[in-house]
Amino acid sequence: MRKTFSNIIEKISEDDKIIFLTGDLGFNAFENLQEKMKDRFINTGVAEQNMIGMAAGMASKGFKVFCYSIAPFITFRCLEQIRIDVCFHKLPVFIVGNGGGYGYGIMGATHHALEDIACMSSLPNMTCYVPSFIEDVGASINEMMRNDTPAYLRLGLGKNNPGEQEMYKSINTIFLSHDAEVTIVALGPVINNAIHAIENKGLKNKINLFSITRIPIDNFDDGLIQSIVKTGKLLIIEEHVERGGIAESISINLMKRNIQVKQFKSLCALGYPNELYGDQNYHQVQSGMDSENIQKIITDWIN
């Protein structure tokens, strides 16, 4: 997704009101931006708090500013500056974090972003974008630019959408079947584990699969609620801690509507159960978000 992001920014950077700030990152990915944007491409160094202050100042003068770094560095390290300098003033500063969830694998907890959505989505005037597929990156950036308000874009390892690309919304339908017995909702690229599990066992006709790509979620009535009511079985998958994630948001919405489910499972980032670090797949297995475990849950519920 990072390369796709870079190519999109290169195209839209013809607008001389767009500025790109990086926290001393982006080597072998952003040289094209540096060459094209010239003095509008600024390496602020390893100083994320200062970067956000700079971005807010520029945005207050009419610029649209992208701030890029590794996800935990561009969120947790400068949360106060994002809250006070950017969000309270509703400025067009776009926070871009690469390697959401366990994306940086063996580099460990300092490089993992497991609580970022909870933190960022709670801020005033902030919208969070979590592309599930490569096609979602461009759609996210287009909407961020149109809204012209604070945004957080969480990038990961993406694949192409296996279905038809529909209008970009908070909740997007990936698989839909009249004979579905299970409803699955996933946040971000981890949805590909669910797709692999479904396709590996030929279960597309048994599953309604939805991706969440924008938070706050605002279109529950576009098919998700109907699917949950019909199937009565809900599996939620997110590479993020459960608190402040989509499982909480969806559960609250269901309670407000007095909708009950017969079976419910939330697969989320469990941190480090055995206190060891590994690659992203290793941590997904530890948290039960791998395709094998997803497949087991689906088949148990169907059978």
Rosetta silent file (secondary structure, phi, psi, omega in degrees, C-alpha in Angstrom):
SEQUENCE: MRKTFSNIIEKISEDDKIIFLTGDLGFNAFENLQEKMKDRFINTGVAEQNMIGMAAGMASKGFKVFCYSIAPFITFRCLEQIRIDVCFHKLPVFIVGNGGGYGYGIMGATHHALEDIACMSSLPNMTCYVPSFIEDVGASINEMMRNDTPAYLRLGLGKNNPGEQEMYKSINTIFLSHDAEVTIVALGPVINNAIHAIENKGLKNKINLFSITRIPIDNFDDGLIQSIVKTGKLLIIEEHVERGGIAESISINLMKRNIQVKQFKSLCALGYPNELYGDQNYHQVQSGMDSENIQKIITDWIN
SCORE:     score description
SCORE:     0.000 S_00000001
   1 L     0.000  -29.278 -177.589    0.000    0.000    0.000 S_00000001
   2 H   -62.755  -40.697  179.503    2.902    2.383    0.656 S_00000001
   3 H   -67.316  -41.376  176.440    3.968    2.382   -2.993 S_00000001
   4 H   -60.133  -44.674  177.871    0.395    2.946   -4.124 S_00000001
   5 H   -57.927  -46.194 -179.799    0.130    5.806   -1.641 S_00000001
   6 H   -59.563  -44.175 -178.996    3.352    7.330   -2.974 S_00000001
   7 H   -65.131  -37.063  179.867    2.154    7.172   -6.587 S_00000001
   8 H   -68.720  -43.488  178.704   -1.166    8.808   -5.705 S_00000001
   9 H   -62.937  -37.060  177.957    0.499   11.648   -3.806 S_00000001
  10 H   -59.105  -40.853 -179.259    2.825   12.206   -6.757 S_00000001
  11 H   -68.477  -45.574 -175.393   -0.195   12.716   -9.009 S_00000001
  12 H   -80.161  -11.540 -177.830   -2.105   15.054   -6.743 S_00000001
  13 L   -71.814   -1.281  172.430    1.015   17.016   -5.766 S_00000001
  14 L   -62.515  -23.463  172.743    0.572   19.090   -8.919 S_00000001
  15 L   -73.600  114.206 -174.452   -1.581   21.145   -6.566 S_00000001
  16 L   -74.323    3.746  174.566    1.009   23.498   -5.046 S_00000001
  17 L   -91.536   -1.466 -179.635   -1.030   23.707   -1.845 S_00000001
  18 E   -95.469  130.089  178.980   -0.072   20.121   -0.942 S_00000001
  19 E  -123.638  143.639 -179.373    2.901   19.623    1.370 S_00000001
  20 E  -121.552  122.058  176.528    4.485   16.325    2.417 S_00000001
  21 E  -112.927  135.526  177.400    6.315   15.932    5.733 S_00000001
  22 E  -129.044  142.928  179.972    8.198   12.770    6.655 S_00000001
  23 L   -87.407   56.833  179.395    9.805   11.783    9.938 S_00000001
  24 L    62.798   35.357  179.340   13.087   10.701    8.329 S_00000001
  25 L  -134.599  165.538  177.062   11.354    7.752    6.653 S_00000001
  26 L   109.720   14.240  179.451   10.307    6.742    3.150 S_00000001
  27 L   -66.997  140.834 -175.875   13.601    5.698    1.603 S_00000001
  28 L    63.386   21.912  177.536   13.229    3.651   -1.605 S_00000001
  29 L  -141.725  -33.903 -172.356    9.560    4.684   -1.666 S_00000001
  30 L  -116.564   10.779  178.738    9.266    8.479   -1.750 S_00000001
  31 H   -59.204  -32.746  177.081   12.190    9.612   -3.908 S_00000001
  32 H   -62.811  -38.008  178.400    9.658   10.303   -6.658 S_00000001
  33 H   -69.440  -41.800 -179.304    7.834   12.706   -4.344 S_00000001
  34 H   -61.143  -41.012 -179.056   11.032   14.417   -3.271 S_00000001
  35 H   -68.624  -40.908 -175.499   12.026   14.998   -6.886 S_00000001
  36 H   -80.243  -41.117 -172.727    8.637   16.309   -7.971 S_00000001
  37 H   -84.645  -15.594  177.679    7.588   18.313   -4.913 S_00000001
  38 H    55.540 -121.037 -174.843   10.998   19.968   -4.338 S_00000001
  39 H   -76.757   -0.384  173.714   10.767   22.278   -1.324 S_00000001
  40 H   -90.835   -1.138  172.720    7.229   21.039   -0.545 S_00000001
  41 E  -105.792  114.415 -172.536    8.771   17.703    0.479 S_00000001
  42 E  -125.512  124.351  172.606   10.299   18.179    3.921 S_00000001
  43 E   -88.884  108.091 -176.119   12.222   15.682    6.064 S_00000001
  44 L   -85.051   -2.513 -177.384   11.483   16.903    9.573 S_00000001
  45 L    79.425 -177.103 -179.856   13.781   14.354   11.200 S_00000001
  46 L   -80.851   75.800 -174.785   12.909   12.090   14.102 S_00000001
  47 L  -153.715   65.940 -172.050   10.753   14.779   15.702 S_00000001
  48 H   -62.289  -38.308  179.401    7.124   13.830   15.262 S_00000001
  49 H   -61.879  -42.918  177.216    5.729   16.311   17.792 S_00000001
  50 H   -65.287  -37.654  179.503    7.471   19.147   15.986 S_00000001
  51 H   -58.678  -44.757 -178.939    6.249   17.774   12.646 S_00000001
  52 H   -65.873  -39.948  176.889    2.610   18.041   13.728 S_00000001
  53 H   -61.668  -42.776  176.289    3.130   21.590   14.969 S_00000001
  54 H   -60.487  -45.965 -177.880    4.698   22.530   11.630 S_00000001
  55 H   -61.452  -42.752  179.976    1.832   20.874    9.752 S_00000001
  56 H   -63.318  -42.020  178.364   -0.790   22.702   11.783 S_00000001
  57 H   -62.123  -43.817  179.095    0.897   26.033   11.131 S_00000001
  58 H   -65.814  -42.554 -179.180    1.059   25.373    7.386 S_00000001
  59 H   -63.796  -33.807  179.653   -2.546   24.137    7.279 S_00000001
  60 L   -68.284  -15.233  178.924   -3.700   27.302    9.052 S_00000001
  61 L  -102.150   11.609  173.529   -2.230   29.239    6.107 S_00000001
  62 L   103.408    3.553  178.549   -4.200   27.324    3.498 S_00000001
  63 L   -91.393  158.247  172.293   -2.019   24.287    2.789 S_00000001
  64 E  -110.369  121.442 -166.955   -3.048   20.621    2.908 S_00000001
  65 E  -118.595  125.909  173.167   -0.369   18.697    4.751 S_00000001
  66 E   -97.473  129.454  177.762    0.453   14.967    4.754 S_00000001
  67 E  -115.833  116.969 -172.499    2.504   13.781    7.763 S_00000001
  68 E  -116.887  136.982  169.921    4.109   10.366    7.264 S_00000001
  69 E  -166.878 -176.568  172.155    5.879    7.964    9.603 S_00000001
  70 E   -64.965  139.807 -169.349    5.622    4.474   11.086 S_00000001
  71 H   -47.999  -50.128 -178.382    2.125    4.144   12.587 S_00000001
  72 H   -67.763  -28.810 -178.590    3.006    4.201   16.329 S_00000001
  73 H   -71.933  -36.964 -175.030    5.454    7.090   15.872 S_00000001
  74 H   -88.517   -2.550  178.253    2.974    9.335   14.054 S_00000001
  75 H  -116.018  -69.617 -173.736    0.116    8.644   16.488 S_00000001
  76 H   -64.306  -41.068 -172.972    1.146    7.842   20.076 S_00000001
  77 H   -67.545  -24.194 -175.526    4.298    9.942   20.162 S_00000001
  78 H  -131.797   32.429 -175.539    2.521   13.146   19.184 S_00000001
  79 H   -61.239  -39.718 -179.083   -1.080   12.539   20.266 S_00000001
  80 H   -63.565  -41.770  179.970   -1.311   15.775   22.247 S_00000001
  81 H   -66.533  -37.774  177.552   -0.163   17.864   19.281 S_00000001
  82 H   -64.025  -44.528 -178.399   -2.652   16.135   16.975 S_00000001
  83 H   -64.004  -50.586 -172.638   -5.453   16.738   19.483 S_00000001
  84 H   -81.940  -50.491 -172.282   -4.666   20.377   20.309 S_00000001
  85 H   -77.281  -35.111 -173.164   -2.984   21.779   17.194 S_00000001
  86 H  -101.611  -57.878 -169.960   -4.889   19.887   14.487 S_00000001
  87 H   -69.829  -44.742 -179.337   -8.215   18.483   15.671 S_00000001
  88 L   -61.948  -26.321 -179.890   -9.483   21.333   17.818 S_00000001
  89 L   -99.152    1.590  176.343   -8.861   23.694   14.882 S_00000001
  90 L    52.427   48.700 -175.194  -10.320   21.264   12.316 S_00000001
  91 L   -92.169  150.313  178.780   -7.287   21.672   10.042 S_00000001
  92 L   -78.578   68.509  174.245   -6.560   19.683    6.851 S_00000001
  93 E  -110.863  124.423 -173.804   -3.631   17.724    8.288 S_00000001
  94 E  -109.896  109.606 -178.925   -3.549   14.108    7.137 S_00000001
  95 E   -83.964  123.871 -177.915   -1.707   11.713    9.450 S_00000001
  96 E  -120.395  115.604 -179.646   -0.355    8.698    7.547 S_00000001
  97 E  -112.103  123.552  178.434    0.914    5.700    9.512 S_00000001
  98 E   -93.351  145.263  176.261    2.590    2.792    7.766 S_00000001
  99 L    78.129   43.680  178.181    2.570   -0.746    9.167 S_00000001
 100 L   -59.259  154.747 -178.841   -0.655   -0.696   11.182 S_00000001
 101 E    69.784 -133.224  179.451   -1.223   -3.526   13.637 S_00000001
 102 L   -92.560   23.033 -171.706    1.660   -5.989   13.760 S_00000001
 103 L   -53.261  -34.393 -178.287    2.956   -4.769   10.391 S_00000001
 104 L   -93.372   13.391  167.059    6.543   -4.262   11.550 S_00000001
 105 H    41.675 -115.407 -170.306    6.657   -7.764   13.007 S_00000001
 106 H   -63.454  -13.515  179.394    9.929   -8.749   14.628 S_00000001
 107 H   -71.343  -12.898  167.926   10.780   -5.114   15.440 S_00000001
 108 L    87.845 -171.624 -170.243    8.461   -5.515   18.404 S_00000001
 109 H   -58.564  -33.051  179.986    6.061   -3.491   20.497 S_00000001
 110 H   -63.334  -24.473 -177.587    7.768   -0.139   19.867 S_00000001
 111 H  -107.730    4.959  178.987    6.932   -0.522   16.166 S_00000001
 112 L   -98.761  142.680  177.631    3.444   -2.043   16.534 S_00000001
 113 E  -118.622   92.251 -176.912    0.260    0.033   16.407 S_00000001
 114 L  -105.557  -12.870 -177.633   -2.427   -1.956   18.215 S_00000001
 115 L  -122.428    9.434 -171.556   -4.289    0.893   19.930 S_00000001
 116 H   -65.988  -39.916 -179.557   -4.010    3.613   17.274 S_00000001
 117 H   -65.614  -41.067  178.275   -7.616    3.501   16.022 S_00000001
 118 H   -59.479  -45.084 -179.476   -8.933    3.755   19.593 S_00000001
 119 H   -67.686  -51.627 -172.022   -6.750    6.810   20.241 S_00000001
 120 H   -71.456  -39.398 -176.386   -7.236    8.602   16.927 S_00000001
 121 H   -70.992  -16.487  179.329  -10.957    7.941   16.442 S_00000001
 122 L   -83.978   -9.350 -177.169  -11.705    9.419   19.870 S_00000001
 123 L   -79.656  148.116 -179.553  -10.281   12.818   18.898 S_00000001
 124 L   -66.104  138.444  175.439  -12.634   15.633   17.853 S_00000001
 125 L    66.346   13.302 -178.151  -13.160   16.140   14.105 S_00000001
 126 L   -99.084  134.697  172.757  -10.915   13.156   13.262 S_00000001
 127 E  -116.635  134.287  179.843  -11.797   10.511   10.671 S_00000001
 128 E  -105.736  134.751  178.521   -9.790    7.268   10.462 S_00000001
 129 E  -118.976  127.568 -178.995   -9.260    5.410    7.186 S_00000001
 130 L  -129.069   86.720 -178.793   -8.081    1.795    7.151 S_00000001
 131 L   -58.379  133.677  175.303   -7.830    0.505    3.557 S_00000001
 132 L   -87.967  -34.279 -175.717   -8.557   -3.194    3.221 S_00000001
 133 E  -130.916  164.453 -178.357   -7.380   -3.411   -0.385 S_00000001
 134 H   -56.394  -38.927 -178.916   -5.051   -1.513   -2.682 S_00000001
 135 H   -62.591  -25.092 -177.106   -8.035    0.115   -4.412 S_00000001
 136 H   -72.952  -21.229 -176.969   -9.124    1.604   -1.079 S_00000001
 137 H   -63.523  -50.237  179.606   -5.994    3.734   -0.762 S_00000001
 138 H   -63.322  -41.254  179.362   -6.937    6.073   -3.591 S_00000001
 139 H   -62.859  -39.000  178.938  -10.566    6.204   -2.482 S_00000001
 140 H   -64.229  -47.471 -177.678   -9.452    7.125    1.050 S_00000001
 141 H   -64.708  -40.528  178.643   -7.158    9.917   -0.117 S_00000001
 142 H   -59.170  -43.194 -179.240   -9.805   11.331   -2.454 S_00000001
 143 H   -70.008  -39.005  177.041  -12.299   11.530    0.395 S_00000001
 144 H   -58.715  -43.481 -178.650   -9.737   13.018    2.782 S_00000001
 145 H   -67.359  -38.471  179.419   -8.980   15.750    0.265 S_00000001
 146 H   -66.793  -42.237 -176.843  -12.676   16.483   -0.322 S_00000001
 147 H   -71.057  -33.707  175.509  -13.489   16.695    3.377 S_00000001
 148 L    60.762   34.389 -178.996  -10.511   18.956    4.090 S_00000001
 149 L  -131.175  169.255 -178.523  -10.560   17.995    7.792 S_00000001
 150 L   -54.152  138.599 -179.770   -8.219   16.015   10.111 S_00000001
 151 E  -148.089  151.296  173.991   -7.714   12.418    9.005 S_00000001
 152 E  -121.960  124.499  178.960   -5.657    9.365    9.895 S_00000001
 153 E  -112.043  116.229 -177.939   -4.704    6.911    7.149 S_00000001
 154 E  -102.421  112.852 -176.509   -3.475    3.514    8.387 S_00000001
 155 E   -99.110  149.241  176.480   -1.510    1.597    5.740 S_00000001
 156 L  -146.122 -161.059  177.300   -0.643   -2.103    5.674 S_00000001
 157 L   -86.920  110.049 -173.132    0.181   -4.911    3.250 S_00000001
 158 L  -105.681  159.156  172.173   -2.632   -4.826    0.726 S_00000001
 159 E  -126.405  174.829  178.276   -3.991   -7.014   -2.044 S_00000001
 160 L   -77.927  150.488  178.016   -6.521   -6.292   -4.758 S_00000001
 161 L   -65.848  124.820 -178.207  -10.239   -6.389   -3.990 S_00000001
 162 L   -75.552  -14.051  179.387  -11.568   -9.829   -5.052 S_00000001
 163 L  -106.647 -169.182  176.504  -15.028   -8.388   -5.719 S_00000001
 164 L   -81.040  134.026  179.945  -16.330   -5.465   -7.688 S_00000001
 165 L   -71.240  117.376 -179.639  -15.241   -2.110   -6.322 S_00000001
 166 L   -97.359 -177.636  175.162  -18.376   -0.361   -5.107 S_00000001
 167 L   -58.298  134.489 -175.511  -18.909    3.186   -3.921 S_00000001
 168 L   -72.146  122.774 -177.686  -16.477    3.790   -1.086 S_00000001
 169 L  -138.634  178.910  175.162  -18.253    3.785    2.287 S_00000001
 170 L   -62.108  -45.774  179.681  -17.572    2.992    5.938 S_00000001
 171 E  -113.715  124.749 -178.252  -18.897   -0.533    5.381 S_00000001
 172 E  -121.003  135.443 -178.822  -18.236   -2.193    2.043 S_00000001
 173 E   -83.344  125.886  178.462  -19.711   -5.488    0.840 S_00000001
 174 E  -102.807  -53.790  174.095  -17.124   -7.989   -0.395 S_00000001
 175 E  -123.630  138.594  178.227  -19.136  -11.245   -0.574 S_00000001
 176 L  -142.042  127.438 -178.068  -22.931  -11.426   -0.369 S_00000001
 177 L  -134.265  140.061  176.544  -25.050  -14.571   -0.598 S_00000001
 178 L   -67.183  -22.989 -177.996  -28.793  -15.201   -0.266 S_00000001
 179 L  -101.904   16.476 -176.264  -27.910  -18.478    1.489 S_00000001
 180 L   -60.444  140.559  177.161  -25.404  -16.984    3.946 S_00000001
 181 L  -114.567  -14.156 -177.591  -25.257  -18.515    7.407 S_00000001
 182 E  -136.065  138.609  173.421  -22.458  -16.375    8.886 S_00000001
 183 E  -105.817  127.142  178.337  -21.739  -12.640    8.817 S_00000001
 184 E  -119.662  133.464  176.487  -18.067  -11.624    8.926 S_00000001
 185 E  -125.187  130.056 -178.390  -16.831   -8.058    9.407 S_00000001
 186 E  -131.919  148.493  177.761  -13.127   -7.201    9.148 S_00000001
 187 E  -107.311  119.206  172.995  -11.047   -4.060    9.562 S_00000001
 188 H    76.403 -166.706 -172.855   -8.186   -3.467    7.150 S_00000001
 189 H   -60.956  -17.193  178.159   -5.904   -5.910    5.296 S_00000001
 190 H   -62.244  -14.717  176.165   -6.484   -8.741    7.800 S_00000001
 191 H   -58.566  -25.525 -179.928   -9.671   -9.308    5.795 S_00000001
 192 H   -65.592  -26.881  173.765   -7.469  -11.217    3.338 S_00000001
 193 H   -66.040  -39.355  177.854   -7.092  -13.975    5.947 S_00000001
 194 H   -67.405  -41.376  179.406  -10.880  -14.310    5.985 S_00000001
 195 H   -61.746  -42.744  178.691  -11.019  -14.342    2.174 S_00000001
 196 H   -62.750  -42.378  179.853   -8.411  -17.108    2.056 S_00000001
 197 H   -63.556  -42.048 -178.711  -10.341  -19.137    4.635 S_00000001
 198 H   -67.061  -47.890 -176.265  -13.617  -18.706    2.739 S_00000001
 199 H   -72.585  -31.036 -179.123  -12.217  -19.484   -0.699 S_00000001
 200 H   -62.613  -31.978 -179.297  -10.067  -22.378    0.535 S_00000001
 201 L  -107.764    7.424  179.173  -13.186  -24.280    1.589 S_00000001
 202 L    60.537   47.337 -173.048  -15.488  -22.956   -1.113 S_00000001
 203 L  -106.694   14.844 -176.342  -17.730  -21.222    1.408 S_00000001
 204 H   -57.586  -33.554 -178.915  -18.619  -18.037   -0.487 S_00000001
 205 H   -77.554   -2.682 -179.723  -22.270  -19.083   -0.700 S_00000001
 206 H  -109.559   -2.828 -170.726  -22.364  -19.448    3.106 S_00000001
 207 E  -127.688  137.915  162.587  -20.797  -16.115    4.042 S_00000001
 208 E  -104.786  118.791 -175.455  -21.642  -12.425    3.944 S_00000001
 209 E  -115.697  128.074 -179.389  -18.305  -10.602    4.187 S_00000001
 210 E  -125.461  144.490  174.152  -17.985   -6.880    4.897 S_00000001
 211 E  -110.634  141.395  173.349  -14.938   -4.641    5.223 S_00000001
 212 E  -101.401  123.352 -177.890  -14.731   -1.589    7.464 S_00000001
 213 L  -124.277   -6.363  179.451  -12.591    1.108    5.882 S_00000001
 214 E  -143.954  135.156  179.943  -13.684    4.323    7.604 S_00000001
 215 E  -130.323  131.403    9.788  -14.312    5.174   11.252 S_00000001
 216 L   -66.524  149.274  178.757  -16.669    6.487   12.620 S_00000001
 217 L   -82.058  131.603 -172.670  -18.918    3.913   10.939 S_00000001
 218 L  -133.737    8.065  179.986  -21.978    5.553    9.428 S_00000001
 219 L  -134.071   51.977 -179.878  -23.842    3.198    7.092 S_00000001
 220 H   -58.199  -30.386 -173.635  -24.936    0.237    9.219 S_00000001
 221 H   -82.697    1.130 -177.481  -28.239    0.035    7.347 S_00000001
 222 H   -85.639   20.323  176.587  -26.667   -0.599    3.939 S_00000001
 223 L   136.159  -31.827 -176.335  -26.700   -4.369    4.360 S_00000001
 224 H   -65.328  -49.230 -178.893  -24.712   -5.233    7.486 S_00000001
 225 H   -59.468  -45.195  179.501  -27.600   -5.009    9.953 S_00000001
 226 H   -59.880  -39.260  179.925  -29.854   -7.050    7.666 S_00000001
 227 H   -65.961  -43.390 -179.717  -27.156   -9.702    7.335 S_00000001
 228 H   -63.003  -43.416  178.531  -26.639   -9.949   11.097 S_00000001
 229 H   -61.652  -41.557 -176.530  -30.379  -10.263   11.702 S_00000001
 230 H   -70.922  -47.429 -174.630  -30.674  -12.958    9.033 S_00000001
 231 H   -83.292  -35.669 -177.940  -27.652  -15.098    9.943 S_00000001
 232 L    71.268    5.970 -178.597  -27.598  -14.534   13.701 S_00000001
 233 E  -129.727  121.518 -172.764  -23.880  -15.364   13.658 S_00000001
 234 E  -127.795  122.206  176.219  -21.312  -12.571   13.748 S_00000001
 235 E  -116.507  124.073  179.536  -17.516  -12.851   13.477 S_00000001
 236 E  -116.055  133.453 -176.005  -15.471   -9.643   13.775 S_00000001
 237 E  -128.482  126.072  178.240  -11.761   -9.526   12.879 S_00000001
 238 E  -151.728  135.147  177.872   -9.427   -6.593   13.534 S_00000001
 239 L   -87.951   66.894 -173.279   -5.662   -6.263   13.966 S_00000001
 240 L  -162.581  154.258  177.398   -6.238   -3.897   16.865 S_00000001
 241 L   -63.080  155.350 -175.673   -7.033   -4.299   20.537 S_00000001
 242 L   -66.484  -39.585 -179.345  -10.667   -5.025   21.284 S_00000001
 243 L   -70.188  125.306  179.993  -11.206   -1.896   23.376 S_00000001
 244 L    81.555    7.654 -179.791  -11.911    1.044   21.094 S_00000001
 245 L   -99.186 -167.817 -175.604  -12.066   -1.146   18.007 S_00000001
 246 H   -74.791  -25.315  178.004  -14.849   -2.028   15.586 S_00000001
 247 H   -61.382  -42.285  177.052  -16.183   -4.897   17.736 S_00000001
 248 H   -63.557  -46.677 -177.153  -17.139   -2.365   20.400 S_00000001
 249 H   -61.487  -45.372 -179.469  -18.647    0.026   17.860 S_00000001
 250 H   -67.615  -41.190 -179.882  -20.730   -2.656   16.150 S_00000001
 251 H   -61.784  -43.289  178.795  -21.852   -4.176   19.474 S_00000001
 252 H   -62.363  -41.695  179.734  -23.039   -0.800   20.767 S_00000001
 253 H   -63.724  -39.932  178.387  -24.958   -0.200   17.551 S_00000001
 254 H   -65.977  -40.512  179.178  -26.652   -3.598   17.831 S_00000001
 255 H   -64.364  -39.592  178.537  -27.611   -2.967   21.465 S_00000001
 256 H   -61.426  -30.541 -178.729  -29.120    0.401   20.551 S_00000001
 257 L   -93.937    0.665 -178.962  -31.292   -1.407   18.005 S_00000001
 258 L    58.981   40.276  178.712  -32.116   -4.233   20.452 S_00000001
 259 L  -101.997  128.157  178.964  -30.666   -6.802   18.043 S_00000001
 260 L  -110.434  150.238  176.716  -29.373  -10.055   19.511 S_00000001
 261 L  -118.097  149.984 -179.103  -27.095  -12.623   17.888 S_00000001
 262 L   -79.101  -36.531  178.984  -27.013  -16.353   18.514 S_00000001
 263 E  -137.104  136.350 -176.758  -23.240  -16.651   18.102 S_00000001
 264 E  -141.602  136.102  177.236  -20.616  -13.914   18.402 S_00000001
 265 E  -144.471  131.918  177.085  -16.833  -13.963   18.189 S_00000001
 266 E  -114.788  114.078  175.095  -14.342  -11.106   18.254 S_00000001
 267 E   -99.868  121.038 -174.687  -10.854  -11.852   16.937 S_00000001
 268 L  -143.962  176.116  178.613   -8.495   -9.029   17.840 S_00000001
 269 L   -71.318  120.431 -177.810   -4.879   -8.242   18.689 S_00000001
 270 L   -96.732   10.369 -179.111   -4.081   -9.949   21.985 S_00000001
 271 L    80.818 -119.554 -175.047   -0.713   -8.280   22.397 S_00000001
 272 L  -136.816   77.474 -173.949    2.035  -10.800   23.186 S_00000001
 273 L   -54.717  -36.853 -179.116    0.509  -13.885   24.861 S_00000001
 274 L  -107.586   11.801  176.096    3.827  -15.750   25.064 S_00000001
 275 L    61.588   28.112  176.937    5.978  -12.611   25.402 S_00000001
 276 L  -119.324  157.513  177.069    7.784  -13.352   22.129 S_00000001
 277 L  -112.231  147.874  175.297    8.052  -11.369   18.880 S_00000001
 278 L  -152.354 -164.612  178.007    7.806  -12.675   15.328 S_00000001
 279 L   -75.282  178.322 -175.155    6.644  -11.602   11.904 S_00000001
 280 H   -60.503  -41.580  179.618    3.144  -10.294   11.274 S_00000001
 281 H   -62.130  -38.655  178.874    1.754  -13.727   10.481 S_00000001
 282 H   -58.227  -45.908 -178.447    3.220  -15.098   13.727 S_00000001
 283 H   -71.324  -32.066  175.860    1.354  -12.497   15.772 S_00000001
 284 H   -65.430  -39.744  176.661   -1.848  -13.028   13.824 S_00000001
 285 H   -63.778  -44.271  179.711   -1.662  -16.748   14.649 S_00000001
 286 H   -59.211  -32.186 -178.741   -1.026  -15.927   18.318 S_00000001
 287 L   -95.650    0.941  177.564   -4.170  -13.783   18.309 S_00000001
 288 L    77.090   18.186 -179.343   -6.262  -16.295   16.336 S_00000001
 289 L   -96.142    6.729 -179.218   -6.642  -14.020   13.310 S_00000001
 290 L   -76.114  159.673 -175.136   -4.978  -16.442   10.903 S_00000001
 291 H   -63.716  -32.687 -179.566   -6.932  -18.025    8.056 S_00000001
 292 H   -64.621  -44.351  179.389   -6.776  -21.510    9.590 S_00000001
 293 H   -69.867  -38.183  177.325   -8.496  -20.418   12.807 S_00000001
 294 H   -61.566  -43.078  178.651  -11.017  -18.303   10.903 S_00000001
 295 H   -61.004  -41.264  179.439  -11.817  -21.309    8.731 S_00000001
 296 H   -63.066  -43.752  179.454  -12.318  -23.478   11.826 S_00000001
 297 H   -61.536  -45.217 -178.960  -14.746  -20.985   13.375 S_00000001
 298 H   -61.243  -48.890 -176.916  -16.766  -20.731   10.168 S_00000001
 299 H   -67.107  -34.762  176.887  -17.031  -24.485    9.643 S_00000001
 300 H   -63.924  -41.281 -178.526  -17.941  -25.087   13.296 S_00000001
 301 H   -71.071  -36.198 -178.848  -20.736  -22.521   13.071 S_00000001
 302 H   -73.611  -38.604 -178.706  -22.065  -23.857    9.770 S_00000001
 303 L   -80.920    0.000    0.000  -21.964  -27.458   10.889 S_00000001
